[in-house]
Amino acid sequence: MNTQYKTIREVAGPLVVVKDVKDVCYEEMVEVELGNGARRRGRVLEVSTDTAVVQMFESSSGIDVTNASVRFLGKTMQLGVSEDMLGRVFNGAALPKGDMPAIIPEKYVDINGAPINPFSRDFPDDFFQTGISAIDVLSTLVRGQKLPIFSGAGLPHSELAAQIARQAKVVKDNLKGNDKEKFAIVFGAMGVTFEEAEFFINEFKNTGAIDRSVLFVNLADDPVVERITLPRIALSTAEYLAFEKGMHVLVILTDLTNYCEALREISAARKEIPGRRGYPGYLYTDLASLYERAGRIKGRTGSVTQIPILTMPEDDKTHPIPDLTGYITEGQIYVSRELHRKGIYPPIDILPSLSRLMSKGIGEGKTREDHSGVANQLFAAYANGKQAKELSVILGESALSEAERAYVKFADAFENRFVRQGKHEDRSIQESLNLAWELFALLPKDELKRLKPEMIEKYLPKNA
């Protein structure tokens, strides 16, 4: 422990290879001392019999293999956490940005965390309101769930992420709109541009959301390794706030594609055999180690809910990143380029979107008694409307039946009134459900087959 080695054999990108080492552990922290007295941090990425591969947290340029020395510190990367982190902005190494002083930690935690014991894991079953109708009604987020957003280059996922962060809330009694539970946001941005970083920071500050938030920001020109450690730092902060401070924490991570690209870069530097499209073969395992840190623990008040955001290269949902993410997480929300071209915000395509835990978080006492039927009817009517539109393109509008014309009218109104929403418009679940019933008035009553007659009698506008 703390032995100093001057046996650097190779520097390859962000990696430093050290020979003739003893008693070195995986993930152990490392300090590299340059010949001029400067020090840089790293961690052990790989260990063999007498060789350690060190991943640098800073640039490896300037490391002279003949003069530099390496000291293994005998501990993993620790993060100092405190409730004082709320309202603060940090970089990818958890250092305060700007002139803000460092926090005084209440304790130190290992950033790699530990998976929740399956026996201790509590099932997610409480509604989490985002204020966005297309999510709250049709792909409902449940407290403790991991629900990714699949987007594409040039689509407004940054605006959507900022809006969810501003508006998200846990409501103890949804019918009365009583917001009494402790709530926090942990926001992690990886590989973003300076403009994107400023957008996020200003959005949080200008709307007051910063007071309940912790922001971690890694810029595109920051060290690649920060991109790999940032989500683990963010999740360690979230776990501390949730399971030790009793808060309900929403973790938003953007963009996971940049994270995976960083993994691929490190993998190539290690000369590993590539998997699909050049990504490492352990990409699934690595992503699972992040996503599975969401959840609830029996006997604990808090919860960790995740919304990872990723951009699909070339809008390809079969690409390894969205493909593997879909296997691990409990659903997905698709951002549609077609709706974006129509000028609809947020351009959420409800047909391929899905929340697998939705049924556990809706219904009487959680949202409203009609929620399940409304969601099913909206989905079916919109699908029929899209199909009728395609028929009208081929056969002409005159070939459509009366019911099909009503569905076309419904689909247009659904996109323009229900999906379309202002960037600062925060709709409660009751407002979203009431809006859905207004749209049902556009359809003949005998077409509302997925709604119970007593629900139609109670909620359908009387002039319908």
N, C-alpha and C positions, 0 to 999 in steps of 0.2 A: 504494500500500500504506500502511495506517495513516492514510489521509486522513480528516479529520473532516468530516462533513456535517451541516448544520442544515436539511435540506430534506425533513423528514418531511411527507408530504401527507395521510396517513390512517392511523388505527389501527382495525383491524377484528378484534375478538376477539383471538386470539393472533398476528395478523399486523400488521406495520408496513410501510407502503409508503414508500420513499425515492426521491425524484426526483433528476435531474441527477447521476447517479453515473458513474464511469469505471473501467474495468479491474477490475470486480467479477466474481467467479467463483461458479458454482453450488456449494452446500454450504460456502461460505466462512464462517468464524466472525465474529460481529459483537458489538460491545459498545455498548450504548445507555446514554448518560449522561443521567440525569434532571437537571432544573434544580437540585435540592437536593444534587447531588454523588453520589447513589447510582448504582450501575451494575448493569445487567442484561445477561445473555447471550442470544444468539440465533444463528441461522444463516440463510444465504441460501437461500430456497426456490425462487425464480424470478428470472431476469434477462432483461430485454429491452434495447432499445438504450440507454436512459438511466435505466431504472427497476429497482429491486431490491425484491423482496418478502421481508421478513425474518420468520422464524418465531421467536417468543420462547420461551425455555426456562422463563421465569417469567411471572408475570401481567403483562399489558400495561396494567393499570389504573395511573393516576398518570402516564402518559407524556404530557407536554404538547407538542403538535406545534410550538409556537412556541419553547420553551426547550430541549427535549431535543436531543441531538446523537448522531450515529451514527458509529462508527469500524469500518471493515472491516479485519480483522486479517491477511488474506493467507494463511490456513491453514485446513484443514478441522478438524473436531472430532477431537482426539487423545485416546486413552485410555492412561493410564499403567498398565502391567501388571507383575505380579510374582507369583512363586510364593507370596509372603506373603499373597495375596488369599484363599487357602484358609483356611476357618475364619472368614470374615468376612461381615458383612451390609452391603450398600450400598443407597442409594436409586436411583431411576431415572436420576440424573445421575452415578452411580458415586462418590458421596460417602459416606463411612462413616456408618452410623446409630449413634445413641447417643453415648457418650463415647469411642469408639475413635479412636485417632490415625490420621492419613492414612498410607497405605503409601508406601514409598520405591520408585518404579518402577524396574524393570530396563531398560525401554525404553518408547517410545511407539508406538502403532499407530493407524492410521486406522480409525475404527469402521465405515466403509462396506465395509472389506475388499475382497476381490477373489475372483471365482469361481475354483474350482480348474481349472487347465488340463485339458481332457478327455484329452490325451495323458498327463498325469501322474497322472490319477485311477486309483486301484486299485479293483478290484471288491470290494464287501463280501461276505465269505464266512465270517465267524467268529461263533459263537453268543454272544449276550449274554443272560445269565440275569437275569430280573426277580424270580424267586421266586413268581410268580403262574402257576398251572397253565394257566389259560385262554389266557394269552399265550404262555408258554414252549412249550407242546405244539402249540397250534392256530394261533397267529398269531405265530410265532417272530420275535423281534427279532434283527437281524444287525448286527454292529459296522460303523458307517459308514452305516447306513440312516436314513431319515426316516420314521417311522411315527406318524401322528397318532391322537389319541383323540377321537372324536366323542361329545359328551355333550349334556345338556340342562339347563335351569334346574332347580335343586333336586336334581339327581343327585349322587352322592358322588364327583365327579371330583377334588375337592381331596384327599380321603382316599386315593384311588387314586394320585394324583401323589406324595403324601408317602410312600406305601408303596413305590412303585417307586424313589423316590430313596433310601430307607433300605436296600432289599434288593438293588438292582441290583449286579451284579458281572461282571467278565470272568474267566473261568476258563481257565487255560492248558491244563490237562489235565482235561477235564470228567469223565472216568471215575473219576479219583482224587480229584476235588474239590480240586485244588491251585490256590489263588488267589495268583498270584505277580506279576501285572502291575500297573503303576501305574495307578490309576483315580481319576477325579474327577467330581464332579457340578457343573454350573452350572445354577442354578435361577433363572428369571426370572418374576416375577409382575406382571402389568399390570392396573391398574384394579381391584385387589382392595379389599375393605373392611378396616378396621382389625382386625376379629376374624379374618378369613381370614389376614391377614399375621401376626398373633400365633400363629395355629395352625401355620402353616408354620415359623416361626422356632423355636417351642417344640418341635415335632416333631423338627426337626433337632438341636436342642441336647440334648433329653432322651434321644435314642437314640445320641448320639455321632456321627451322620452329618455333623454340622457340620464335623468335623475334615478331611473330604475334599471339602468343598463350598464354593462361592461363591454367595451369595444376592444377587439384585437385586430390590428390592421397590418397586413404584410403587402408591401408594394411589389410591383413586377420586377423592379431592379434591386430588391432586397435579396439576401442570400437564399438559395434554393432550400437549404435545410430548414429555414424558418417556416417555409410552407408546409413542411412535414410535421414540425412540432406544434404549429399554431392550433390545429383542431384539438390536439391532446391537451394543450394548455387551457383552451376554452372549455372543454368538457370537464377538466379537473376543477375549474372555477365553478362551473354549473353544479357539479356533484357536491361541492362544499356548501354552496348556498342552499341547495335542495335538501340534502340529507343531514346537514348539521345546523342549518339556520331555518329549516322548515319552510322554505319558499318553493313556489311553483315556478320553475325556470324554463323558458323557451330558448333553445339554442338554434340560431340561424347561421349556417355555414355556407359561404359562397366564395369562390366557385370550386366545387369538388373536382372539376376537370383540371384546373390548375394544380391541385394537389396531386392528382394521378400523373400528370405530366412530370412533376418533380420526382415522383417515385420512379418513373421510367428513366429519367435522366440519371438518377443515382444508380439504378440497376445497370444501365449501360456503362457507367464509369467503373462498376464492379466486375464488368465483363461476364455478367450472368447470361444464361441462355434465355432469350426472350420468349414470351408467350404470345397470345393473340395481339396482333398489330404492334408488336414491340413492347407491350406492357409486361411487367414481371409476372411470373406464374403464381405468385402469392398475392396478387391484387385483390382477389376475393377475400382472403383472410385478413388482409390489412384494412379493407373497407369495413369488414364485419367488426374489427376491433374498435372502430369508431362508432358505427351505428348502434351496436349492441349496448352502448353505455347510456342509452335512453331507457327510461322506465320508472317504476315506483317500487318501494320496498315496504313490506308489511310492517305495520307499527310505526312508520315514519310519516310525517305530514307532507313533506315535499315531494316533488316529482321533476324529472328531466324529460322534456319533450323536444324532439329534434325536427327541424325543417332544413335538410341539406338541399342546396341548389346547385344544379350542374347544367352546363351547356353541352348539348349533344353535338359532336362534330358532324357537320353536314346534315344536321337534323336526323341523324340515323339512330333510331332507338335500339337497333341491334348491335351498336358499338359496345365494346366491352364495359365501359364505365356505366351507362344507363342499364345495360343488360344485367350486370352483376348487382348493381344497386337494387334493381327490381326484385331480385331473389331474396335479398336480405331484409328489405324494408316492408312496411305494412301498407303498400299502395303507392300511388304516384299521382301528381298533378301535372298535366301537360299544358304548356304555353303554346298557343297556336299561331303559326305565321299567317295563316289565312285570315283569322280574326284581326290580327295586328294590321294587315294590309287594309282591312275595312275601317281602320281607325277606332276599333273597339278596345277599351282598356277596362279592366285587365283582360288580356286575350286568352282566357282559360277555356280550353276545349273539354267540355264535360264528358263527351262520349268515351274517350280512352282513359279518362281520369277515374281514380278509384281509391277509396279508403276502406281497407279490410276490417277495421275496427269500428266503423261508423255505427253499426247497429247497437254497439255497447254504450255509446255516448249520447244517444238521442231518445226521445220519447217523453212521456209525462213525468214531470219532476226534474228533467234534465234540460230539455228544450221545450217541446210542446207535443201534445198527444197526436197531432196530425203530421208530424215531421216525416215519418217513414213513408206514409202514403203520398205526401206531396213530392218527396224526392223521386219515388218510383214513377209517378204520373208525369213529372217534368221530364225525366229522362226518356220515357216512352214517347211522349208527345213531340219532343224535340227531334228524336230519331225519326219518327214518322214524317215530320216536317222536312227534314233534310232529304229523306227518300222521295217525298213528293216533289221537292224542288228539282231533283235530278231527273225525275220523270217528265216534268214540264219542259226541261231543256231539250229532251229527246222527242217528246210527243206534242209539245205545245201546251199552253195553259188551258186551252179550251177542252183538252182531253181529260182533265182532272175532274174527279167527282166533287160534290159539295163539301164532303168531309175533308178531302185532300186539300182543297183550297183553304179551308179553315186551319189545317195544320201548317200550310205554308205561311199564312198570316201569323200563326202562333210562333213559328220558328224565328221570323223576323223580329217580332215583338220581344221574344225571349232574349235574343242577342242584344237588342238595343235598349231594353229596359231592365232586364234581370242581370245579365252578364256585365253589360256596360256599367261602369261605376266611376265616380270621380276619384282622383288620386288622394283626396282628403275626405272622402265620404265614408263615414263609419256607420254601417247598418247593424242594428241589433238583430238577433235571430228572429224576433217577433216581426220586425219590419220586413225582413227577407221572406218569411213565410206568408205574410199578408200580401206582399207583392206577387208571389206565386199564385195566390188565389185570384188576384185581379187578372192575371194572364189566363187562368183557366176559364174565365168568363168569355174568352174568345172562341172556345170550343163548344160544340153541342153537348148537352148534359149526358147524352147516352154514350159519348166517347170517353167520359171520365170513369173508366172501368177499374182503375187501380185505387180509387178513393171510396171509403165506406160511405153509404148513404147518409148516416148521421153526421159525418164530417162535412159532406157537401151542404147539408141543411144548415149546419152551424157556421161555416166559414165562407161559402161562396157568396159573393155580393148579390143582394136581392134583385138587382136590376138585370142580372145575367139571363 
